[in-house]
Amino acid sequence: MLIDFVPTVSGVSLAEAPGFVKAPGGAPANVAIAVTRLGGKSAFVGKLGDDEFGHMLAGILKQYGVKAEGINFDEGARTALAFVTLRADGEREFMFYRNPSADMLLKPEELNLELIRSAKVFHYGSISLIVEPCRSAHLKAMQVARDAGALLSYDPNLRLPLWPSAEDAREQIMSIWEKADLIKISDVELEFLTGSDKIDDASAMSLWHPNLKLLLVTLGEKGCRYYTKNFCGHVEAYHVNAVDTTGAGDSFVGALLCKIVDDHSLIEDESRLREALKFANACGAITTTKKGAIPALPTADEVLSLMKGSK
């Protein structure tokens, strides 16, 4: 979890921006809040700086009803920051301040194992794999969750500027690929991981692994594609006036996990899976209509109202 500093004006470079607004974020934290906004239960595991920003972020998680017993504070390192440019089309570019930031210093022995064992779904990204000791903490948390019977959900959330090289990013992202039950990638991540410029079924299926239950490829305003052992297909997006795409993928994942958490068999029933993905697409769409990820994460009523209005 970190703070994004977002320019007050869209469509300018960082140097040209007249000012910045604080926007709390970080993909796994966004997913945790997306879940509670929809009425689900979630907890966050990670490390923040023992500074004003770190305590502000912990306070935001608690304010949204996310359990905070998995949060550690580091006295020697700062909370991570990112400066984000919003291009005129709502897409983003990042500049990160973390050398090292507190999140990178989470140690395996600092994990709240009891909290992790109580989860039905364990969701994670790949940024926590970049450096030690956080990488070891991430791997241990995954193993503990898996041993306790949780569904493992993976959204690599590629942020190339954070990795030493593109090759390293690809290698580390793939190093835990075969452990996940559910994987969500964007069209851009599909191209990056396969090395192909084709966004099609063959390209997606080249990433399939035998233990996978569901592979999702999000396509922005074109909706998403889904792949299971027995079927695949496409679900259209909801069309909205997009202002800022930050958090749309996290909102999508949070919504889908809310639908799956108490009923894993939904993944094997195409009509029910399609309904869940329509709901997730609507969540993602609403999240793009406001600046910043967390303030834009919708409630179930807002989602249902968009879905009704589009019929």
Secondary structure, DSSP 4 states (H G I P E B T S, - for coil): -EEEEEESSTT--TTT-S-EEEEEE-HHHHHHHHHHHTT---EEEEEEESSHHHHHHHHHHHHTT-EEEEEEEESSSPPPEEEEEE-TTS-EEEEEE-SS-GGGG--GGGS-HHHHHT-SEEEE-SGGGSSTTHHHHHHHHHHHHHHTTPEEEE-----GGGSS-HHHHHHHHHHTGGG-SEEEEEHHHHHHHH--S--SHHHHHTT--TT-SEEEEE-GGG-EEEE-SS-EEEEPPPP---S--TTHHHHHHHHHHHHHTT-GGGGG-HHHHHHHHHHHHHHHHHHTTSSSSGGGPPPHHHHHHHHHHT-
